[in-house]
Amino acid sequence: MLCGLHRTFIGSVERGERNVAVLSLRKIARTLRTTPAELLAESTGNEGTD
């Protein structure tokens, strides 16, 4: 993985099966070229409906 975290860990975080530490969240955000705050923001459900 580009972020240095194992793919099964990433998958379990995506499914909500694991909590993610702040340092891991920073690694994921940096790899996705976003901020940790953006990753944690609640979705409004209106994406792509400009």
Distance bins in CASP14 RR format, pairs under 12 A and 6 or more apart:
PFRMAT RR
TARGET T0000
AUTHOR 0000-0000-0000
RMODE 2
METHOD distances of the structure
MODEL  1
1 7 1 0 1 0 0 0 0 0 0 0 0
1 8 0 0 0 0 0 1 0 0 0 0 0
1 9 0 0 0 0 1 0 0 0 0 0 0
1 10 1 0 0 1 0 0 0 0 0 0 0
1 11 0 0 0 0 0 1 0 0 0 0 0
1 13 0 0 0 0 0 1 0 0 0 0 0
1 24 0 0 0 0 0 1 0 0 0 0 0
1 27 0 0 0 0 1 0 0 0 0 0 0
1 28 0 0 0 0 1 0 0 0 0 0 0
1 31 1 0 0 1 0 0 0 0 0 0 0
1 32 0 0 0 0 0 1 0 0 0 0 0
2 10 0 0 0 0 0 1 0 0 0 0 0
2 27 0 0 0 0 1 0 0 0 0 0 0
2 28 0 0 0 0 1 0 0 0 0 0 0
2 30 0 0 0 0 1 0 0 0 0 0 0
2 31 1 0 1 0 0 0 0 0 0 0 0
2 32 0 0 0 0 1 0 0 0 0 0 0
2 33 0 0 0 0 0 1 0 0 0 0 0
3 9 0 0 0 0 1 0 0 0 0 0 0
3 10 1 0 0 1 0 0 0 0 0 0 0
3 13 0 0 0 0 0 1 0 0 0 0 0
3 20 0 0 0 0 0 1 0 0 0 0 0
3 23 0 0 0 0 0 1 0 0 0 0 0
3 24 0 0 0 0 1 0 0 0 0 0 0
3 25 0 0 0 0 0 1 0 0 0 0 0
3 26 0 0 0 0 1 0 0 0 0 0 0
3 27 1 0 1 0 0 0 0 0 0 0 0
3 28 1 0 1 0 0 0 0 0 0 0 0
3 29 0 0 0 0 1 0 0 0 0 0 0
3 30 1 0 0 1 0 0 0 0 0 0 0
3 31 1 1 0 0 0 0 0 0 0 0 0
3 32 0 0 0 0 1 0 0 0 0 0 0
3 33 0 0 0 0 0 1 0 0 0 0 0
3 39 0 0 0 0 0 1 0 0 0 0 0
4 10 0 0 0 0 1 0 0 0 0 0 0
4 23 0 0 0 0 0 1 0 0 0 0 0
4 24 0 0 0 0 1 0 0 0 0 0 0
4 26 0 0 0 0 0 1 0 0 0 0 0
4 27 1 0 0 1 0 0 0 0 0 0 0
4 28 0 0 0 0 1 0 0 0 0 0 0
4 30 0 0 0 0 0 1 0 0 0 0 0
4 31 0 0 0 0 1 0 0 0 0 0 0
5 11 0 0 0 0 1 0 0 0 0 0 0
5 12 0 0 0 0 0 1 0 0 0 0 0
5 13 0 0 0 0 1 0 0 0 0 0 0
5 14 0 0 0 0 0 1 0 0 0 0 0
5 18 0 0 0 0 0 1 0 0 0 0 0
5 20 0 0 0 0 1 0 0 0 0 0 0
5 21 0 0 0 0 0 1 0 0 0 0 0
5 23 0 0 0 0 0 1 0 0 0 0 0
5 24 1 0 0 1 0 0 0 0 0 0 0
5 25 0 0 0 0 0 1 0 0 0 0 0
5 26 0 0 0 0 0 1 0 0 0 0 0
5 27 1 0 0 1 0 0 0 0 0 0 0
5 28 1 0 0 1 0 0 0 0 0 0 0
5 29 0 0 0 0 0 1 0 0 0 0 0
5 30 0 0 0 0 0 1 0 0 0 0 0
5 31 0 0 0 0 1 0 0 0 0 0 0
6 12 0 0 0 0 1 0 0 0 0 0 0
6 13 0 0 0 0 0 1 0 0 0 0 0
6 18 0 0 0 0 0 1 0 0 0 0 0
6 24 0 0 0 0 0 1 0 0 0 0 0
6 27 0 0 0 0 0 1 0 0 0 0 0
7 13 0 0 0 0 0 1 0 0 0 0 0
7 14 0 0 0 0 0 1 0 0 0 0 0
8 14 0 0 0 0 0 1 0 0 0 0 0
8 15 0 0 0 0 0 1 0 0 0 0 0
8 17 0 0 0 0 0 1 0 0 0 0 0
8 18 0 0 0 0 1 0 0 0 0 0 0
9 15 0 0 0 0 0 1 0 0 0 0 0
9 16 0 0 0 0 0 1 0 0 0 0 0
9 17 0 0 0 0 1 0 0 0 0 0 0
9 18 1 0 0 1 0 0 0 0 0 0 0
9 19 0 0 0 0 0 1 0 0 0 0 0
9 20 0 0 0 0 1 0 0 0 0 0 0
9 21 0 0 0 0 0 1 0 0 0 0 0
9 24 1 0 0 1 0 0 0 0 0 0 0
9 25 0 0 0 0 0 1 0 0 0 0 0
9 27 0 0 0 0 0 1 0 0 0 0 0
9 28 0 0 0 0 1 0 0 0 0 0 0
10 16 0 0 0 0 0 1 0 0 0 0 0
10 17 0 0 0 0 0 1 0 0 0 0 0
10 18 0 0 0 0 1 0 0 0 0 0 0
10 20 0 0 0 0 1 0 0 0 0 0 0
10 24 0 0 0 0 1 0 0 0 0 0 0
10 25 0 0 0 0 0 1 0 0 0 0 0
10 27 0 0 0 0 0 1 0 0 0 0 0
10 28 1 0 0 1 0 0 0 0 0 0 0
10 31 0 0 0 0 1 0 0 0 0 0 0
10 32 0 0 0 0 0 1 0 0 0 0 0
11 17 1 0 0 1 0 0 0 0 0 0 0
11 18 0 0 0 0 1 0 0 0 0 0 0
11 20 0 0 0 0 0 1 0 0 0 0 0
11 28 0 0 0 0 0 1 0 0 0 0 0
12 18 1 0 1 0 0 0 0 0 0 0 0
12 19 0 0 0 0 1 0 0 0 0 0 0
12 20 0 0 0 0 1 0 0 0 0 0 0
12 24 0 0 0 0 0 1 0 0 0 0 0
13 19 0 0 0 0 1 0 0 0 0 0 0
13 20 1 0 1 0 0 0 0 0 0 0 0
13 21 0 0 0 0 0 1 0 0 0 0 0
13 24 1 0 0 1 0 0 0 0 0 0 0
13 25 0 0 0 0 1 0 0 0 0 0 0
13 27 0 0 0 0 0 1 0 0 0 0 0
13 28 1 0 0 1 0 0 0 0 0 0 0
13 39 0 0 0 0 0 1 0 0 0 0 0
13 40 0 0 0 0 0 1 0 0 0 0 0
14 20 0 0 0 0 1 0 0 0 0 0 0
14 28 0 0 0 0 1 0 0 0 0 0 0
14 39 0 0 0 0 0 1 0 0 0 0 0
18 24 0 0 0 0 1 0 0 0 0 0 0
18 25 0 0 0 0 0 1 0 0 0 0 0
19 25 0 0 0 0 1 0 0 0 0 0 0
20 26 0 0 0 0 1 0 0 0 0 0 0
20 27 0 0 0 0 1 0 0 0 0 0 0
20 28 1 0 0 1 0 0 0 0 0 0 0
20 29 0 0 0 0 0 1 0 0 0 0 0
20 36 0 0 0 0 1 0 0 0 0 0 0
20 39 0 0 0 0 1 0 0 0 0 0 0
20 40 0 0 0 0 1 0 0 0 0 0 0
21 27 0 0 0 0 1 0 0 0 0 0 0
21 28 0 0 0 0 0 1 0 0 0 0 0
21 36 0 0 0 0 0 1 0 0 0 0 0
22 28 0 0 0 0 0 1 0 0 0 0 0
22 29 0 0 0 0 0 1 0 0 0 0 0
22 36 1 0 0 1 0 0 0 0 0 0 0
22 37 0 0 0 0 0 1 0 0 0 0 0
22 39 0 0 0 0 0 1 0 0 0 0 0
22 40 0 0 0 0 0 1 0 0 0 0 0
23 29 0 0 0 0 0 1 0 0 0 0 0
23 30 0 0 0 0 0 1 0 0 0 0 0
23 36 0 0 0 0 0 1 0 0 0 0 0
24 30 0 0 0 0 0 1 0 0 0 0 0
24 31 0 0 0 0 0 1 0 0 0 0 0
24 36 0 0 0 0 1 0 0 0 0 0 0
24 39 0 0 0 0 0 1 0 0 0 0 0
25 31 0 0 0 0 0 1 0 0 0 0 0
25 32 0 0 0 0 0 1 0 0 0 0 0
25 34 0 0 0 0 0 1 0 0 0 0 0
25 35 0 0 0 0 1 0 0 0 0 0 0
25 36 1 0 1 0 0 0 0 0 0 0 0
25 37 0 0 0 0 1 0 0 0 0 0 0
25 38 0 0 0 0 0 1 0 0 0 0 0
25 39 1 0 0 1 0 0 0 0 0 0 0
25 40 1 0 0 1 0 0 0 0 0 0 0
26 32 0 0 0 0 0 1 0 0 0 0 0
26 34 0 0 0 0 0 1 0 0 0 0 0
26 35 0 0 0 0 1 0 0 0 0 0 0
26 36 1 0 1 0 0 0 0 0 0 0 0
26 37 0 0 0 0 0 1 0 0 0 0 0
26 39 0 0 0 0 1 0 0 0 0 0 0
26 40 0 0 0 0 0 1 0 0 0 0 0
27 36 0 0 0 0 1 0 0 0 0 0 0
27 39 0 0 0 0 0 1 0 0 0 0 0
28 34 0 0 0 0 1 0 0 0 0 0 0
28 35 0 0 0 0 0 1 0 0 0 0 0
28 36 0 0 0 0 1 0 0 0 0 0 0
28 38 0 0 0 0 0 1 0 0 0 0 0
28 39 1 0 0 1 0 0 0 0 0 0 0
28 40 0 0 0 0 0 1 0 0 0 0 0
29 35 1 0 1 0 0 0 0 0 0 0 0
29 36 1 0 1 0 0 0 0 0 0 0 0
29 37 0 0 0 0 1 0 0 0 0 0 0
29 38 1 0 0 1 0 0 0 0 0 0 0
29 39 1 0 1 0 0 0 0 0 0 0 0
29 40 0 0 0 0 1 0 0 0 0 0 0
29 41 0 0 0 0 0 1 0 0 0 0 0
30 36 0 0 0 0 1 0 0 0 0 0 0
30 38 0 0 0 0 0 1 0 0 0 0 0
30 39 0 0 0 0 0 1 0 0 0 0 0
31 39 0 0 0 0 0 1 0 0 0 0 0
32 38 0 0 0 0 1 0 0 0 0 0 0
32 39 1 0 0 1 0 0 0 0 0 0 0
33 39 0 0 0 0 0 1 0 0 0 0 0
34 40 0 0 0 0 0 1 0 0 0 0 0
34 41 0 0 0 0 1 0 0 0 0 0 0
35 41 0 0 0 0 1 0 0 0 0 0 0
41 47 0 0 0 0 0 1 0 0 0 0 0
END
